[in-house]
Structure formats: C-alpha cells, structure tokens
Amino acid sequence: MTSSQADPHAPPVNGEGNVTEAAPALRRDFSDKEPEQIVPELIEHAARLHISDLYFNTDENKVEIAGRHLGVLRALGSLDLDLGRRCISYIKTMATMNISERRRPLDGRWLFSRVSGRRLDLRINTIPTMYGEDCTLRILDQLDRLLAIDQIGMDPLLYNQMIRLLASPSGLLLVTGPTETGKTTTLYSCLSFLNNGERRIQTIEDPVEYSIPGIRQSQVNATISLTFDELLRGALRQAPDVVMIGTIRDPETARTAVRAAASGHLVLSTLDAPVAVSAIDTLLRLDVHPHLLATSLLGVISQRLLRTLCPLCRQAFEVPSPHVFEEVRDHLEPGEGQYLYGPVGCPTCFETGFAGRTAVFEMLRIGPSIRRLIAEDVSTQAIRTQAIREGLVEFRHSALIKVAQGITSIEEVIRVLPGEYLEPAPRIGVAS
C-alpha cells in the first residue's frame, strides 16, 4: 500500500510515517516560574491534549519534559537542572511519596483538581537514572477514557461478534496486544455493557484505573504479597457471574482463570500476545492443560491503536488502483474507498495532523474445529490456517477499512502494524 499519488505540497513524512515537523504548538515556555505554577500548568496542558503520560527526564544539565500524545512521544519543553529537580520533588510531595528517597523506584497517586473542577487520577512513578530521578505521570481521566463498545472503533461485523461473545454465560475472553494499545479500555467497555444490574461483576486489577458503580473492584497489593492469583481465588468464593482479571502473567493465575471459565463464570482478561492466535500458545506455555483450554476459551481479540486524521485539515489523494480496497468493499458504505487521506496540520490539531486514536482489531472466535485443534495441541500456524478458513477478521482487513473511510492514513498503518500483518493471507479452500 503506497500513496505515490500524493500532492507534492503535502508535508514530508519520515520512514515511520510520522510528520517530520516537531509540532511546536505543543511546547511551553516555563521560564521565571516556580514548581507550584509549572507542574499544574503542565498537567492542564497535557489534559487538554489528551496526553496519556507526562515525563520529567533528568539529563546532565537540564530536565527535559515530554508527553505521549496519541501514542507518540512529543517534546513539551525543558527546565534547568535545579528547577526540574524541584518540580519532581513537588510532584512527589503532592503524591505523598518520600522526597528524600532517590535511590529506589517509588510509586504514588495524586488526585489533581483541574481549573474546570474535574479531577484527574495521576499515577506517579520515579526511577533513579545516571543523572538523577526520572518521573512519569500516568494521566487517567475517567470521563475521557470510559467508552461503550460501539465507541472503541469496531465495524458492525466485529461489534456483532463481540456482543455474541459477551452473551455467553461462561468461558474465557481475552484481549491481547502490546502495552499502550487500549486493552484495558476494551475490557472496561465490555464491563460497562455487562453491568446491567442482573450480574455480579468482580474485578481484580493492578491498579484499579476507574471506579464503576455496580461493580466490585479489588486491587493487587505487592507490599503485602497480595497477588492476582490469591485475589482471584478469593473473588471466586464471592459467587460472581463475571470476573475481570487485569492481566494474566503467571501460571497460577492462568490456570485459575481457565478453571473458573470452565466452571460456569464469564472471565475477561488481557494477555501479552502479538496476535489473536498466539494467545493460545501463550496460555499453553503457562502450563494450562490443552483440553481445559479448548473447552473454556470463547475468543481472543488482539488490537492496536492508530492515530485518527484531523478532519479539518486532512488532505485527499487519488487512489492509485481501483483494486486497493477490493477485499473490504463489502464493509464500506457508498462513497467510501474513493480517496486516500494524509495528515497536514492546523491549529486545531496543534499542527500534528492527527486528532485522536482508534483501534484496529483481529478477532478469533473459537468454534468446534478450533477447539479440537487446541485439545490436540497442534501448532499455532495450523490453528491460524483453520481460523482463516472460518473467517478470521485480520488486522489487514480492519486497517484497510479505516483507511478507506478516511479515518487514518496508510503511513500510520505501516508505522503501527508490522509488515507481516499487512500481507494478504494465502488463498485457502473452504473447509469441508
């Protein structure tokens, strides 16, 4: 997929699909201000931009400030070394952290009140580096991040498949992908859908990111060795209908989660796996018995986040070939797929060309034939081949739909998704 027909006046794009200009509108000047002014101003600025993480990085002569804006690291400014260190101390004080401890990583929490009256939940972490402490603020805004299932970027086909999976009374539903790909947001959207007052829903999280009325939420506590596995065993004695586990990392949690799913609970969790089918291999390597996994697994959703083009300044290009979107034509509305779009930049999007993010998905539903293959402990490739026969919705298709709709650009798809995920699947005959 290329945009060789692009307008020559479009902004230059680097090898990873990022606009090369540095988005200067994101930067701030903090000269002649004290930490009590700088830090709140920075947090307000970050919240307006929907920045997910704010970084104070201590170098030899200064402290660099950066933010993760729509998944991309952006420079926001710099402070002289003494002022930057005082800003980090101020943050630690507000988060009730030990300001004298600079040799160990520390964690804290700060409930920050914005000028508008809304509160942000800031999760603070500091870590010692060669030149001093680095400090990261994870910004959680409940009003911005709690989305319904129809708001997370699924097309109608995927949405209907997801609703059918959530209608199951029991089984294991997994959401996979690297860090910072929206897995927790997807889990919370599923919980919100299920939270109709007719089910007892229990979560095990680290940490609890958002408080949801009607749901019982418990948090892992490393200081007293309270683990996912121990909390999960306790939660199951509360007779829940639905259990959400923040993540499955160890064999004990994996086995307990699968047994709970097999014994009549609907279990939702995240897992570190690159694509949907690889989640099966990951669970088997965590010592889950193949037969037990085959009987309990409902489905796997793997996802990535793409930046969405600013609708006010995106630029249209001619489609180089009428066949570019042929394989997803049935998913498009009349008029879609006639143009490709790219970023330009305007004051509304802070000259970045992008205005938000949306998810692309790969969804694996577990049917009888795939259950049989899992129980027989066959290779991941064999399972994927069968899944494609049965209509596996791949990343390629999900991304092509977003490009055809003008939601994102081809360069952004290439930046986020490895090339192997964008290759067409080999032609496979229909299973008998």
PyMOL commands that set and color helices and strands:
alter all, ss='L'
color gray80, all
select helices_A, chain A and resi 24-26+35-48+81-94+142-145+149-151+156-166+183-194+222-224+228-236+251-262+278-285+290-296+326-331+347-349+368-375+380-389+395-404+410-416+419-422
alter helices_A, ss='H'
color red, helices_A
select strands_A, chain A and resi 51-58+62-69+72-80+106-113+119-129+132-140+171-176+201-205+216-219+242-245+266-271+297-309+315-318+339-342+354-365
alter strands_A, ss='S'
color yellow, strands_A
deselect
rebuild
show_as cartoon
